[in-house]
Amino acid sequence: MFIDTHTHLHHPEFDADRDAVLERARSAGVETCLAIGTDVADSQRAVEFAGKHPDVFASVGVHPHEAAKVDTAELEGLARVAASGRVVAWGETGLDYYYEHSPKDMQRERFSDQIRIAGQLGLPLIIHTRDAWDDTFCILDEQSHCGGVFHCFTGEHEHAEAAISRGFFVSFSGIVTFSKAQALQAVAARVPLDRVLIETDCPFLAPVPNRGKRNEPAFVSLVAAKLAELRGIPVEEIARWSRENARRCFPRLVHFVPN
């Protein structure tokens, strides 16, 4: 059984067949999905969507792309949304210097705000970071937090070690199946099994052999299969470890997802 720790199932790309997508996921052994918020309105939609499905949970947060569009008061309002029993994490938040859709200084400020709020709520963080490793770790080190996950990991092994040393898990997406992702595959083969999570980030980044198509939670099994291949172990081992790790990373899931 799999837990897809990062989806955007509440996005419009699934409006036409969302129920069928969920059924395919269940048929593929996906027992739980997390719907991830990326701004205030999107987070509210994620929570509402999770409330309609017993096997879907939500996070709330503001993506670095959207950092310039919110203020501290709006983030505090989002904290009230996080009081929902269906919310198991804060994010995705972080820094993205590759696109820099929001100014770097604003990204850093909002990231720091969200770490503080998540810490106050006792929620783990879902972190998006791209071309901003040093600043990401520096800001994390400035505040207390409840750990969490570096989602859709694409960094070097030293970045994975730095994340793990700070109490974080490392999540791999369909990117790890791409033929040109050999450096990432080498990292994925070395990350300790007790720190590995799997995700789709659907509708984005569909794994091989579905690359270029709309991604969906059923495809998380392909990510698991690739990790198993890289490590030379049965896919059932990846499923077991990643499921147990998800429950450790997101403690609120323990109340809803039985052993």
C-alpha positions in Angstrom: 0.0 0.0 0.0 1.2 3.5 -0.9 0.8 7.0 0.5 1.1 9.8 -2.1 2.4 12.6 0.0 2.1 15.4 -2.5 -0.8 15.9 -4.9 -2.8 18.8 -6.3 -6.0 16.7 -6.9 -8.1 19.7 -6.1 -6.8 21.6 -9.1 -8.9 22.2 -12.3 -6.9 19.6 -14.3 -9.0 16.9 -12.5 -12.4 18.5 -12.7 -13.6 16.3 -15.5 -12.7 12.9 -13.9 -11.6 13.4 -10.3 -13.7 10.5 -8.9 -12.3 8.1 -11.5 -8.7 9.3 -10.7 -9.3 8.5 -7.1 -10.7 5.1 -7.9 -7.7 4.3 -10.1 -5.5 5.3 -7.2 -7.2 3.0 -4.8 -7.1 0.2 -7.3 -3.3 0.8 -7.6 -2.9 0.4 -3.9 -2.8 4.1 -2.9 -4.5 4.2 0.4 -4.0 7.9 1.2 -3.3 11.1 -0.7 -2.3 14.6 0.6 -3.8 17.6 -1.2 -1.3 20.4 -1.0 -2.1 24.1 -0.6 -0.1 26.7 -2.5 -1.8 29.9 -1.6 -4.7 31.1 0.7 -7.6 30.2 -1.7 -5.9 27.1 -2.9 -5.3 25.9 0.7 -9.0 26.4 1.4 -9.9 24.3 -1.6 -7.5 21.6 -0.5 -9.1 21.4 2.9 -12.6 21.4 1.4 -11.7 18.6 -1.0 -10.1 16.5 1.8 -13.3 16.9 3.8 -15.2 15.0 1.1 -13.0 12.0 0.9 -11.9 9.8 3.9 -8.6 8.8 2.3 -7.5 12.4 1.4 -5.9 14.9 3.8 -4.7 18.4 3.2 -1.9 20.9 3.9 -2.1 24.7 3.9 0.6 27.1 2.9 1.9 29.7 0.5 4.3 28.6 -2.3 7.3 30.8 -2.8 5.9 31.8 -6.2 3.0 33.4 -4.4 5.0 35.0 -1.5 4.5 38.6 -2.7 0.8 38.2 -2.9 0.1 37.7 0.8 0.8 39.5 4.0 1.3 38.4 7.6 -2.3 38.9 8.5 -3.4 36.6 5.7 -1.0 33.9 6.9 -2.4 34.2 10.4 -5.9 33.7 8.8 -4.6 30.6 7.1 -3.5 29.3 10.5 -7.2 29.2 11.4 -7.9 27.1 8.4 -5.2 24.8 9.5 -7.3 24.0 12.6 -9.3 21.7 10.4 -8.9 18.0 11.4 -8.1 17.2 7.8 -4.9 19.3 7.8 -1.7 17.3 8.6 1.0 19.7 7.5 2.0 23.3 6.6 3.1 23.9 3.0 4.1 23.9 0.5 6.4 26.8 1.4 10.1 27.5 0.8 12.3 29.4 -1.6 12.5 29.3 -5.4 15.3 31.3 -6.9 15.1 29.6 -10.3 11.9 31.3 -11.4 11.9 34.1 -8.8 8.2 34.9 -9.4 8.3 36.7 -6.1 11.4 38.8 -5.0 13.9 36.8 -3.0 13.6 39.0 0.0 9.9 38.6 0.1 10.2 34.8 -0.3 12.6 34.7 2.6 10.3 36.8 4.8 7.2 34.7 4.1 9.1 31.5 4.5 10.2 32.6 7.9 6.7 33.6 8.8 5.3 30.2 7.8 8.0 28.3 9.7 7.0 30.3 12.8 3.3 29.7 12.4 3.8 26.0 11.6 5.9 25.6 14.7 3.2 27.3 16.8 0.6 24.8 15.4 2.9 21.8 15.8 2.7 21.0 12.1 5.5 19.6 10.0 6.6 21.6 7.0 6.4 20.7 3.3 9.3 22.5 1.7 9.8 23.5 -1.9 13.3 24.7 -2.6 15.0 25.3 -5.9 18.4 27.0 -6.4 18.2 28.2 -2.8 19.7 25.5 -0.6 21.9 27.7 1.6 19.2 30.3 2.3 16.6 27.5 3.0 18.8 25.8 5.6 19.8 29.2 7.1 16.2 30.2 7.6 15.3 26.8 9.0 18.1 27.1 11.5 16.9 30.4 12.8 13.6 29.0 14.2 12.3 26.0 16.0 10.2 23.7 13.8 8.6 20.3 13.7 10.6 18.9 10.8 8.7 17.7 7.7 9.7 16.9 4.2 11.7 18.3 1.3 9.3 17.5 -1.5 10.1 16.6 -5.1 13.8 16.4 -4.1 16.3 17.2 -6.8 19.3 18.2 -4.8 22.7 16.6 -4.3 23.5 14.0 -1.6 25.0 16.7 0.7 21.6 18.5 0.5 19.8 15.4 1.5 22.1 14.8 4.4 21.6 18.4 5.5 17.8 18.0 5.4 17.9 14.7 7.3 20.3 16.1 9.9 17.6 18.8 10.6 14.9 16.1 11.1 13.4 16.2 7.6 12.4 13.4 5.2 13.3 13.4 1.5 10.6 12.8 -1.0 11.1 11.5 -4.6 8.7 12.2 -7.5 8.5 11.0 -11.1 11.7 12.9 -11.9 13.7 10.0 -10.4 12.4 7.8 -13.3 13.7 10.2 -16.1 16.6 8.8 -18.1 18.7 12.0 -17.7 18.2 12.1 -13.9 21.2 9.9 -13.2 22.6 12.2 -10.5 19.3 12.2 -8.7 19.1 8.4 -9.0 22.4 8.1 -7.4 21.2 10.2 -4.5 18.0 8.2 -4.2 19.9 5.0 -3.9 21.8 6.4 -0.9 19.2 8.1 1.2 18.4 6.0 4.3 15.2 4.0 3.8 13.8 5.4 7.1 13.9 8.9 5.6 12.4 8.2 2.1 8.9 9.4 1.0 7.3 9.1 -2.4 4.9 11.4 -4.2 3.5 12.3 -7.6 3.1 16.1 -7.4 0.3 15.4 -9.8 -0.8 16.7 -12.2 2.8 17.5 -12.9 5.9 15.4 -13.5 4.4 12.1 -14.6 6.9 9.2 -14.3 8.2 7.1 -17.1 6.4 5.6 -19.1 3.8 8.2 -18.7 6.1 11.2 -19.0 4.4 14.1 -20.7 0.9 13.0 -19.7 -1.2 14.3 -16.8 0.1 12.7 -13.7 -2.1 11.1 -11.1 -1.7 9.3 -7.7 -1.9 5.8 -9.3 1.5 6.5 -10.8 3.2 6.8 -7.4 3.7 3.0 -7.7 6.1 3.7 -10.6 8.2 6.0 -8.4 8.3 3.3 -5.8 9.3 0.7 -8.4 12.2 2.9 -9.6 13.5 3.4 -6.1 13.3 -0.4 -5.5 15.2 -1.0 -8.8 17.9 1.5 -7.8 18.3 -0.2 -4.4 17.9 -3.8 -5.6 15.1 -4.5 -3.2 11.4 -5.6 -3.6 9.0 -2.7 -4.3 7.1 -3.9 -1.3 10.0 -2.7 0.9 9.7 0.8 -0.6 6.0 0.7 0.0 6.4 -0.4 3.6 9.1 2.1 4.5 7.6 5.1 2.7 4.2 4.4 4.3 5.7 4.1 7.8 7.8 7.2 7.1 4.7 9.2 6.1 3.1 8.3 9.4 6.2 9.5 11.2 6.5 12.7 9.1 2.8 13.6 9.5 1.8 12.4 13.0 -1.8 13.5 12.5 -2.2 10.7 9.9 -1.8 8.2 12.7 -5.3 9.1 13.9 -6.8 8.3 10.6 -4.7 5.7 8.7 -4.5 2.4 10.6 -1.5 0.1 10.7 
